[in-house]
């Protein structure tokens, strides 16, 4: 499944939110040397309860808008993200 997310690095805590229908992820990691990208994959893997190798960044390596490929069904991903966001 493809997933579009907006990233906000250098935040106080890791947090998943749904803002105006789009997923937004606040990350503690800085946007330096790919640290935010690595932390994003680790954070999403823990939220979705899947392995890190099941998530890859297809577009947006250097952008705050990311296009991710997740090796799970859309229903599973949406359910886990909604639970984590408290929606």
C-alpha positions in Angstrom: 0.0 0.0 0.0 1.2 3.5 -0.6 1.1 6.1 2.2 1.6 9.8 2.0 2.8 11.5 5.2 4.0 15.0 6.2 7.0 15.0 8.5 7.9 17.5 11.2 11.4 16.8 12.5 13.0 18.2 15.7 9.9 18.0 17.8 9.6 17.3 21.6 8.1 13.8 21.1 7.2 11.3 18.4 3.5 11.8 17.6 1.1 10.7 14.9 -1.8 13.0 13.9 -4.4 13.2 11.2 -4.6 16.8 10.0 -7.3 17.7 7.5 -7.4 14.2 6.2 -3.7 13.8 5.8 -1.3 11.9 8.1 1.3 14.1 9.9 4.2 12.6 12.0 6.2 14.6 14.5 9.6 13.2 15.0 12.2 13.8 17.7 15.0 13.2 15.2 16.7 16.1 13.4 16.5 16.3 9.6 20.3 15.8 9.3 22.1 13.0 7.5 19.0 11.0 7.0 18.4 10.6 10.8 14.7 11.7 10.4 14.1 9.2 7.6 15.6 6.3 9.7 13.6 7.4 12.8 10.4 7.6 10.6 10.8 4.0 9.5 11.5 2.8 13.0 8.6 4.7 14.5 6.1 3.6 11.8 7.3 0.0 12.1 6.5 0.1 15.8 3.1 1.7 15.3 2.1 -0.7 12.6 3.7 -3.7 14.4 5.6 -4.8 11.3 9.3 -5.1 10.5 11.3 -2.1 9.3 12.1 -3.9 6.1 8.4 -3.8 5.2 8.5 0.0 4.9 10.4 1.9 2.3 10.6 5.6 1.2 9.8 5.8 -2.5 9.8 9.6 -2.9 10.7 12.5 -0.7 14.1 11.4 0.7 15.0 15.1 1.2 11.5 16.5 1.6 9.0 16.8 4.4 6.4 15.1 2.2 7.0 11.4 2.0 5.7 8.7 -0.3 6.0 5.4 1.5 5.5 1.9 0.4 4.2 -0.4 3.2 3.9 -4.2 2.7 0.5 -4.5 4.3 -3.1 -4.1 3.3 -4.7 -0.6 3.3 -7.3 -1.6 5.9 -4.6 -2.9 8.3 -2.5 0.3 8.0 -5.4 2.7 8.3 -6.7 0.8 11.4 -3.3 0.8 13.2 -2.6 4.5 12.3 -6.1 5.5 13.6 -5.6 3.6 16.8 -2.2 5.2 17.4 -3.5 8.7 16.6 -6.5 8.2 18.9 -9.1 8.7 16.2 
